[in-house]
Structures are given as C-alpha cells and as structure tokens.
Amino acid sequence: MKQIVFATHNLNKVSEIRPLLPESLDLLSLDQIGCVEDIAETADTLEGNARIKADYIWKYFRHDCFADDTGLEVEALKGAPGVYSARFAGPQAGAEANMDKLLELMKDSSSRRARFRTVIALCLNGEFHFFEGVVEGKILSAPRGTDGFGYDPVFQPDGSELSFAEMPLEAKNEISHRGRAIRKLCAFLENYYLD
C-alpha cells in the first residue's frame, strides 16, 4: 500500500479528507511521521503556503505528500481575511475570535457574499502539482451549528439553507472547497500515482 503524508497537525482536516481518498492509499499525518514542527506559513498566497508545507516534508522527511491552505474571501472586505484566515484575530487567536472579528467588521455591511478557496500542493518525488477548489456562498449574521471547524458556523454555501457547521460531514464534503480540491487530487493520484 502506498503512503502519502498530509502535511497538517489538524486532526479535523485529516478525518475530513481520509474518506475521500482511494482506499489503496495510506494517509499519514505529520504526527505519524514524527514531524512535530509547526511549519511557518510565510507566503502571501494560498498556493505559496501550501507549497512551503509540502516542500518542507519532502526536504526533511523524503515522503510524497500534499499540503493545503484555505482562505475565506469576503467581498465586502476586499477578499480578506484570505490567506490570513487562520490568524485573522491575531497569531494565537482561535476560531471563535476569528469569527467574532469577521462578524463585527461586517455588522453594517449589506453585501454578505463570500467564498471559501482551498489550494492543494502535491509533491511527488520533489515535483509539484496544484489543485484548487472553490465554493461560493454568504456570511451569516450569527454562527449556526456545532459541526465542522473554523468559519463553518458563519458560512452558508449557495444552494443550501444550512451553514457548513449544520451539515453532516458527508454532505459538506460533497460541495465544500476542500472536497472539490481533494477530488481533483484523487483523480490525479489514481491516474499517475496508484497502480
């Protein structure tokens, strides 16, 4: 069975992605390969941050791997928080503080349009491939739901009456930005990586 590393310490992401990957692929997290470092995301684009993480794993651990970076891009905030989504309210801020800041900034905004965008950098034998997934939607005026993570409670995708945090994981994966990017990744892996 071929192994591939998902360059994250976020177990929510690992559990969200594992069911989407081919069964013939053994998914490892950073902790499972002994990588305890918190790889600094210093790029000013999602693509750049994803590449930094995947490149680090290839350089220091020599594992085929992929990494992602996701941003919430809000129209009324000119695309913010974008690449800074995870640390919108400060470097040590959690999801709740980030959501609170977002809702405070948008309290007087008539435009609620937003999109989630995920970029995946796949590194196979030191060679990079990129995959993107986007989902359009809007920012709710208050959090709804208890599932998911990050901004899920305040994001409602187009075509749904539910926030991401109100959806079962399978339903979210069907339409989410990360799900869309992962499906592109899986199609590539099945064609070029798995026998």
TORKOL-4160 file (C-alpha; in steps of 0.2 Angstrom, whole numbers, padded with zeros to 4 digits, m for minus):
195
<pt num="1" X="0000" Y="0000" Z="0000"/>
<pt num="2" X="0007" Y="0017" Z="m0005"/>
<pt num="3" X="0009" Y="0030" Z="0009"/>
<pt num="4" X="0006" Y="0049" Z="0007"/>
<pt num="5" X="0008" Y="0062" Z="0020"/>
<pt num="6" X="m0005" Y="0076" Z="0023"/>
<pt num="7" X="0006" Y="0090" Z="0030"/>
<pt num="8" X="m0005" Y="0095" Z="0044"/>
<pt num="9" X="m0007" Y="0093" Z="0063"/>
<pt num="10" X="m0026" Y="0097" Z="0061"/>
<pt num="11" X="m0035" Y="0081" Z="0065"/>
<pt num="12" X="m0051" Y="0088" Z="0059"/>
<pt num="13" X="m0044" Y="0090" Z="0042"/>
<pt num="14" X="m0037" Y="0073" Z="0042"/>
<pt num="15" X="m0054" Y="0065" Z="0047"/>
<pt num="16" X="m0062" Y="0076" Z="0034"/>
<pt num="17" X="m0051" Y="0070" Z="0020"/>
<pt num="18" X="m0047" Y="0052" Z="0024"/>
<pt num="19" X="m0064" Y="0046" Z="0017"/>
<pt num="20" X="m0062" Y="0055" Z="0001"/>
<pt num="21" X="m0045" Y="0047" Z="m0004"/>
<pt num="22" X="m0043" Y="0030" Z="m0013"/>
<pt num="23" X="m0044" Y="0015" Z="m0001"/>
<pt num="24" X="m0027" Y="0009" Z="m0008"/>
<pt num="25" X="m0018" Y="0024" Z="m0001"/>
<pt num="26" X="m0012" Y="0025" Z="0017"/>
<pt num="27" X="m0014" Y="0043" Z="0023"/>
<pt num="28" X="m0002" Y="0049" Z="0036"/>
<pt num="29" X="m0002" Y="0065" Z="0047"/>
<pt num="30" X="0013" Y="0075" Z="0052"/>
<pt num="31" X="0012" Y="0067" Z="0069"/>
<pt num="32" X="0013" Y="0050" Z="0062"/>
<pt num="33" X="0030" Y="0053" Z="0053"/>
<pt num="34" X="0037" Y="0062" Z="0069"/>
<pt num="35" X="0036" Y="0079" Z="0062"/>
<pt num="36" X="0032" Y="0090" Z="0077"/>
<pt num="37" X="0037" Y="0107" Z="0069"/>
<pt num="38" X="0024" Y="0120" Z="0066"/>
<pt num="39" X="0028" Y="0124" Z="0048"/>
<pt num="40" X="0028" Y="0143" Z="0047"/>
<pt num="41" X="0016" Y="0149" Z="0033"/>
<pt num="42" X="0025" Y="0165" Z="0027"/>
<pt num="43" X="0019" Y="0166" Z="0009"/>
<pt num="44" X="0006" Y="0179" Z="0004"/>
<pt num="45" X="m0004" Y="0167" Z="m0006"/>
<pt num="46" X="m0013" Y="0151" Z="m0003"/>
<pt num="47" X="m0003" Y="0142" Z="m0016"/>
<pt num="48" X="0013" Y="0148" Z="m0008"/>
<pt num="49" X="0009" Y="0142" Z="0009"/>
<pt num="50" X="0003" Y="0125" Z="0003"/>
<pt num="51" X="0020" Y="0124" Z="m0006"/>
<pt num="52" X="0030" Y="0129" Z="0009"/>
<pt num="53" X="0022" Y="0115" Z="0019"/>
<pt num="54" X="0024" Y="0101" Z="0006"/>
<pt num="55" X="0041" Y="0106" Z="0001"/>
<pt num="56" X="0047" Y="0105" Z="0020"/>
<pt num="57" X="0040" Y="0087" Z="0021"/>
<pt num="58" X="0049" Y="0082" Z="0005"/>
<pt num="59" X="0065" Y="0091" Z="0010"/>
<pt num="60" X="0067" Y="0084" Z="0028"/>
<pt num="61" X="0057" Y="0068" Z="0028"/>
<pt num="62" X="0058" Y="0062" Z="0010"/>
<pt num="63" X="0039" Y="0057" Z="0009"/>
<pt num="64" X="0027" Y="0060" Z="m0005"/>
<pt num="65" X="0015" Y="0072" Z="0002"/>
<pt num="66" X="0002" Y="0085" Z="0000"/>
<pt num="67" X="m0002" Y="0101" Z="0009"/>
<pt num="68" X="m0017" Y="0113" Z="0008"/>
<pt num="69" X="m0021" Y="0131" Z="0013"/>
<pt num="70" X="m0038" Y="0138" Z="0014"/>
<pt num="71" X="m0044" Y="0156" Z="0014"/>
<pt num="72" X="m0061" Y="0164" Z="0017"/>
<pt num="73" X="m0063" Y="0178" Z="0004"/>
<pt num="74" X="m0076" Y="0191" Z="0009"/>
<pt num="75" X="m0082" Y="0203" Z="m0005"/>
<pt num="76" X="m0086" Y="0217" Z="0007"/>
<pt num="77" X="m0069" Y="0215" Z="0015"/>
<pt num="78" X="m0060" Y="0216" Z="m0002"/>
<pt num="79" X="m0055" Y="0197" Z="m0001"/>
<pt num="80" X="m0050" Y="0197" Z="0017"/>
<pt num="81" X="m0046" Y="0188" Z="0028"/>
<pt num="82" X="m0040" Y="0177" Z="0013"/>
<pt num="83" X="m0023" Y="0170" Z="0016"/>
<pt num="84" X="m0023" Y="0176" Z="0034"/>
<pt num="85" X="m0040" Y="0167" Z="0039"/>
<pt num="86" X="m0032" Y="0156" Z="0052"/>
<pt num="87" X="m0024" Y="0171" Z="0061"/>
<pt num="88" X="m0037" Y="0185" Z="0057"/>
<pt num="89" X="m0039" Y="0190" Z="0075"/>
<pt num="90" X="m0021" Y="0188" Z="0079"/>
<pt num="91" X="m0007" Y="0175" Z="0079"/>
<pt num="92" X="m0014" Y="0165" Z="0094"/>
<pt num="93" X="m0032" Y="0168" Z="0090"/>
<pt num="94" X="m0044" Y="0153" Z="0089"/>
<pt num="95" X="m0059" Y="0150" Z="0078"/>
<pt num="96" X="m0071" Y="0159" Z="0089"/>
<pt num="97" X="m0061" Y="0175" Z="0090"/>
<pt num="98" X="m0059" Y="0175" Z="0071"/>
<pt num="99" X="m0077" Y="0173" Z="0068"/>
<pt num="100" X="m0081" Y="0187" Z="0081"/>
<pt num="101" X="m0069" Y="0199" Z="0072"/>
<pt num="102" X="m0077" Y="0194" Z="0055"/>
<pt num="103" X="m0095" Y="0197" Z="0061"/>
<pt num="104" X="m0090" Y="0214" Z="0069"/>
<pt num="105" X="m0082" Y="0220" Z="0053"/>
<pt num="106" X="m0097" Y="0215" Z="0043"/>
<pt num="107" X="m0111" Y="0221" Z="0055"/>
<pt num="108" X="m0116" Y="0236" Z="0044"/>
<pt num="109" X="m0112" Y="0228" Z="0028"/>
<pt num="110" X="m0126" Y="0225" Z="0015"/>
<pt num="111" X="m0116" Y="0213" Z="0005"/>
<pt num="112" X="m0113" Y="0196" Z="0013"/>
<pt num="113" X="m0105" Y="0187" Z="m0002"/>
<pt num="114" X="m0090" Y="0176" Z="0001"/>
<pt num="115" X="m0081" Y="0161" Z="m0005"/>
<pt num="116" X="m0070" Y="0148" Z="0003"/>
<pt num="117" X="m0055" Y="0143" Z="m0008"/>
<pt num="118" X="m0043" Y="0129" Z="m0005"/>
<pt num="119" X="m0027" Y="0126" Z="m0014"/>
<pt num="120" X="m0018" Y="0109" Z="m0013"/>
<pt num="121" X="0001" Y="0107" Z="m0017"/>
<pt num="122" X="0005" Y="0089" Z="m0021"/>
<pt num="123" X="0024" Y="0084" Z="m0020"/>
<pt num="124" X="0028" Y="0068" Z="m0029"/>
<pt num="125" X="0047" Y="0064" Z="m0030"/>
<pt num="126" X="0050" Y="0083" Z="m0027"/>
<pt num="127" X="0039" Y="0088" Z="m0042"/>
<pt num="128" X="0024" Y="0099" Z="m0038"/>
<pt num="129" X="0006" Y="0099" Z="m0044"/>
<pt num="130" X="m0008" Y="0111" Z="m0038"/>
<pt num="131" X="m0027" Y="0108" Z="m0037"/>
<pt num="132" X="m0040" Y="0121" Z="m0032"/>
<pt num="133" X="m0057" Y="0120" Z="m0025"/>
<pt num="134" X="m0069" Y="0135" Z="m0023"/>
<pt num="135" X="m0087" Y="0136" Z="m0015"/>
<pt num="136" X="m0097" Y="0152" Z="m0016"/>
<pt num="137" X="m0109" Y="0157" Z="m0003"/>
<pt num="138" X="m0113" Y="0171" Z="0010"/>
<pt num="139" X="m0108" Y="0176" Z="0028"/>
<pt num="140" X="m0122" Y="0173" Z="0041"/>
<pt num="141" X="m0126" Y="0187" Z="0054"/>
<pt num="142" X="m0123" Y="0174" Z="0068"/>
<pt num="143" X="m0115" Y="0157" Z="0070"/>
<pt num="144" X="m0126" Y="0142" Z="0067"/>
<pt num="145" X="m0122" Y="0124" Z="0070"/>
<pt num="146" X="m0109" Y="0114" Z="0080"/>
<pt num="147" X="m0100" Y="0103" Z="0067"/>
<pt num="148" X="m0086" Y="0107" Z="0056"/>
<pt num="149" X="m0072" Y="0119" Z="0061"/>
<pt num="150" X="m0065" Y="0137" Z="0058"/>
<pt num="151" X="m0078" Y="0148" Z="0050"/>
<pt num="152" X="m0090" Y="0134" Z="0046"/>
<pt num="153" X="m0104" Y="0141" Z="0058"/>
<pt num="154" X="m0105" Y="0158" Z="0049"/>
<pt num="155" X="m0103" Y="0152" Z="0031"/>
<pt num="156" X="m0119" Y="0146" Z="0021"/>
<pt num="157" X="m0115" Y="0139" Z="0004"/>
<pt num="158" X="m0125" Y="0144" Z="m0011"/>
<pt num="159" X="m0140" Y="0132" Z="m0014"/>
<pt num="160" X="m0141" Y="0127" Z="0004"/>
<pt num="161" X="m0151" Y="0133" Z="0019"/>
<pt num="162" X="m0138" Y="0126" Z="0031"/>
<pt num="163" X="m0122" Y="0133" Z="0037"/>
<pt num="164" X="m0107" Y="0121" Z="0034"/>
<pt num="165" X="m0107" Y="0118" Z="0053"/>
<pt num="166" X="m0125" Y="0112" Z="0052"/>
<pt num="167" X="m0122" Y="0099" Z="0038"/>
<pt num="168" X="m0117" Y="0081" Z="0041"/>
<pt num="169" X="m0098" Y="0078" Z="0036"/>
<pt num="170" X="m0103" Y="0068" Z="0020"/>
<pt num="171" X="m0115" Y="0082" Z="0014"/>
<pt num="172" X="m0102" Y="0096" Z="0017"/>
<pt num="173" X="m0088" Y="0086" Z="0008"/>
<pt num="174" X="m0099" Y="0084" Z="m0007"/>
<pt num="175" X="m0099" Y="0103" Z="m0010"/>
<pt num="176" X="m0085" Y="0110" Z="0000"/>
<pt num="177" X="m0070" Y="0119" Z="m0007"/>
<pt num="178" X="m0058" Y="0106" Z="0001"/>
<pt num="179" X="m0069" Y="0092" Z="m0005"/>
<pt num="180" X="m0068" Y="0099" Z="m0023"/>
<pt num="181" X="m0049" Y="0101" Z="m0022"/>
<pt num="182" X="m0047" Y="0084" Z="m0015"/>
<pt num="183" X="m0057" Y="0076" Z="m0029"/>
<pt num="184" X="m0046" Y="0084" Z="m0041"/>
<pt num="185" X="m0031" Y="0077" Z="m0031"/>
<pt num="186" X="m0038" Y="0060" Z="m0030"/>
<pt num="187" X="m0041" Y="0059" Z="m0049"/>
<pt num="188" X="m0023" Y="0064" Z="m0052"/>
<pt num="189" X="m0017" Y="0051" Z="m0040"/>
<pt num="190" X="m0027" Y="0037" Z="m0047"/>
<pt num="191" X="m0021" Y="0041" Z="m0065"/>
<pt num="192" X="m0002" Y="0045" Z="m0061"/>
<pt num="193" X="0002" Y="0038" Z="m0044"/>
<pt num="194" X="m0008" Y="0022" Z="m0040"/>
<pt num="195" X="m0006" Y="0006" Z="m0049"/>
